[in-house]
C-alpha cells in the first residue's frame, strides 16, 4: 500500500506542473498564438523564484516563502511572455522562430546570471525544501484518501487544481473566454464585432506566461533541491499534453496525469518492485515519457481540433 | 547609378541586409549584457568575442572551421526542411544518432581499408540520421502530427538511445567519453594541415580541422543545385509555398514531406560523423543528459543564412567564430553563455526581418514615381505571403 501512496504522490509532483503549463498553452493557442516557448518561460519562472528562495531562506521559510516565490515566478513568466507577444502580434513574425529564440535565451540567461551573481561561480542554485506538508490537518487523517492526496503534499498541488477550475470557468463561462476563443477561431469575425484582437491575443500570451512561470517553480520544488537552468523538456511535454487534451481543460487534466504516471515510472522505477528487478538500464526508462507522447500523438492528431487561426498572425488588412 | 539601385533592391541584397541587421542588434545586446555584469572589462571582453578565432592565430581559425563543419550540416538540415515548409527542430537527435553510428563504425569495423572506412562511417551516419527523421516525416504526412512536437520528442529519445548505446558498445569509462576511432576512419586532412597550425618549436601545433569542412561545403553546393536546378527541388519548394496548390498541380506532397525530412535527417547525421571522425585530438561524444548544442545551433545558422545553402556556409562560420570568441573570453571571468544570449537575440530579431524586408524596398522605391504603384502592390503581396516568407530566396 505504501508503494501505491508513493506512486500517487510522485505522479502528483510530475502531473501538476504539466497541468498548469498545458493550461497556459491552451489559453494562448485558444487566442490564436502558438507558444513553443513554454519551456523557456518555465525556466525563467523557476530561475527567478528559486533564486529568490535561495537568497531569502535565511530570513523566512515554509509556506510564506513559497507563496512569495510563486508570485515572483508568475510575474517573471508574464514579463518574459511579452517578448513573444510583441514579436508574434505586433511584428507579425513567425511564432515558432520567435518562440525558439526565447527557448534558447532562457537557459543561457539563467546560467549566465547564476554564475555571475553567485559567489562560487556555479550555475546550480541550491535551496532547502521547507515547503512539504507532512499531513494536511483533518484531511490527512481520512483513511486511504488522506494517504493518497493529503500527505507529503505541497500547496502547489491544490493551486494546480484551483487553476484548472478557474480555467474552465474563464474559458467557457465568461465574456473574456468567449472573445478569446473567437480570436483563435476567426479573428476577422471577432474584429468585425468590435473585439480588439491584438489585446485579446496579448491577454492569452500573458496568461500562458504566468502559468508557465508558475509551472517551472512547481516542477522544481518537489523533485529537486537545486535548479540547474533546465526543466528537462517539460515545456515541450506540456505542449504535447495540450494537443493530447485537444485544447480542452478537463481532457488536459486527464492527459497530464497520463504523462505524470509515465514520468513517475521513468524516475521511480527503482522503488517499484516489479520494475526494479527487471534490470532495464535507466536510459530506457528515461525515454518512456517521450515515446509515450509520440504514440499518443500518432493516435490523437488525425482528428485534431486545434484552434483554426493558431499560429497565423492577425493582419487587419488581409481578408 | 541605376545599376547600384537595382542591386540594393534585389531580394538577395535585401535579405542579407536583414540578416546583418539582426546580427548587429544581437551583438549590441551582448555588449550591453557584458556592460551590466562587469563594466570595467566589458570592452575588453567584447573585443575578444569580435576577434573570435583570431585570438589564437592560424590554429584558432582552423578550430573555427572545425566547429563550423557540424553547424553547416545541421544548418543545411534545418534550412532544407524549411524550404519544404517543415520546421526540423530535431537536428539534435539526428545529429547525435549519426555521431554514434559513425563512431561505432569507426571503432568496430576495422576490417575496412582506409578511405573506405571513413566513407562507410559517414554513409552509416547519414542512414541513421535519415531514419531518425523518417519517423516524424511519416507522422507528419500520414497522421497529421506536427513535426515540431515529434522532432522534439525524437531529440530526447535519440539522446537517451545514443547514451545507452555508447555505454553499451564504444565507451571509454576512464575518460567518460566515446573511444578513439581507428586511424583508418579518421578523415584526411585535405591539405588544411599546411595552413592551420601554430609553430611549436620545430614542429607544428596542428588544428583539428580536416577535410570534413570540404565535405560540408561540397554538400552545401549539392543542396543548392538540388533545390534550384532540379524538378525534385522545385517540387519540394512548391510544397513549402502552398501544400494544397502543389497537390492540385499533381505533386505528391506526402512523399515530398517524408523525403524532405529524411534528407534533412541525413544531413544532420553526417554532421555528427564529420565532427567526431577527427582522431584522438578531435571531439569525443560526452555521455550526458544534454541535447547536442550543434543541433539547436543549426536553427540560427539556417535562419541567418536564409535557408540558402551557400548562405548557410557563411552563417555557420560566423556562429562558430563568435562561439570560439566566447570561449576565449573566459580568461576575463566572463561566462561564455553570453554567446548563447547573443545568438538567441539574433534569432529573435531575424524573425522580425519580414518587416525590414518590406520597409527597405519601400523607402528605396519611394522616389520612383512610376514604380511606386507596383511597389505598393508588391508590398501588399509580401504581407499576404508572410507565412511562406522563409521559403523566399
Interface residues (C-beta under 8 A of the other chain):
Chain A: X36 X83 X87 X91 X92 X93 X94 X96 X97 X98 X100 X101 X102 X104 X105 X107 X108 X109 X111 X112 X115 X116 X233 X236 X239 X240 X243 X281 X283 X284 X286 X287 X290 X291 X293 X294 X297 X298 X301 X302 X304 X312 X313 X315 X317 X318
Chain B: X33 X37 X38 X87 X89 X135 X139 X143 X144 X145 X146 X148 X149 X150 X152 X153 X154 X156 X157 X160 X161 X163 X164 X167 X289 X296 X299 X300 X303 X335 X337 X338 X340 X341 X343 X344 X345 X347 X348 X350 X351 X352 X353 X354 X355 X380 X383 X384 X386 X387 X389 X390
